[in-house]
Amino acid sequence: MDENKLTKTELWTKRIQDFHESGLSRKEWCQKQQIPQSTLGYWIRKQTKEQTKPEQLDVPVFARLPSEQEISSDLSADGVPVTIYLPGSIRVEIGAGCPIELMTSLIHTLNAYA
């Protein structure tokens, strides 16, 4: 790989890590760093694409779904859950009993995804 390209990749890896750790929105972080949001988005997509190995795309992911009875009992016990739909058939459902630390981590992760 070209040395200049490697340097840019390392620089943007550090910047993206700083962005994630800052807790700021993309807009706020980019304004503070004087970097266009489109540039940050480009590098996040580029690094995500490079980290995704082609063989991982073919591997199915299994998740246990709650039964209708579990959903009904959860709704009455914890209140109404929040459901977030993301591109690529991704659904995130958060119940009222979700620990605040997990919720904070999830929000930061989704903020970086967007």
PyMOL commands that set and color helices and strands:
alter all, ss='L'
color gray80, all
select helices_A, chain A and resi 3-22+26-33+37-51+54-57+68-78+100-113
alter helices_A, ss='H'
color red, helices_A
select strands_A, chain A and resi 82-86+90-94
alter strands_A, ss='S'
color yellow, strands_A
deselect
rebuild
show_as cartoon
